[in-house]
Amino acid sequence: QVQFVESGGGSVQPGGSLRLSCTVSGSLLTNIRINEVGWYRQFPGKQRELIADINNGDWTNYDDSVKGRFSISRDNARNTVYLQMNSLKPEDTAKYYCNGAGSAPLRSWGRGAQVTVSS
């Protein structure tokens, strides 16, 4: 069973940086059935929204709200996908999740990683 486990959340001041990690278990990251992985975020009372995704060819895509500030990458040897978040703003405060994206099916959601940006 494929599972996504998020880590690396925390509290940071505006303008700061955090790196989130998403470790995949139950399958190799290079498996075609999970070939595209995305980072999602959820604001309180709202639906999760996809903000960045990456496929096996390292093609990446970003939502306009994070473009130029966030960077998604993958380490196949570690079966891990990362989200480097720079120039964080208070409006980035949310819970962040990873899961399949694009043609890859959604799996059960993990616990997520809370990111809080405040002064």
Disulfide bonds with the S-S distance in Angstrom:
Cys22-Cys98 2.03
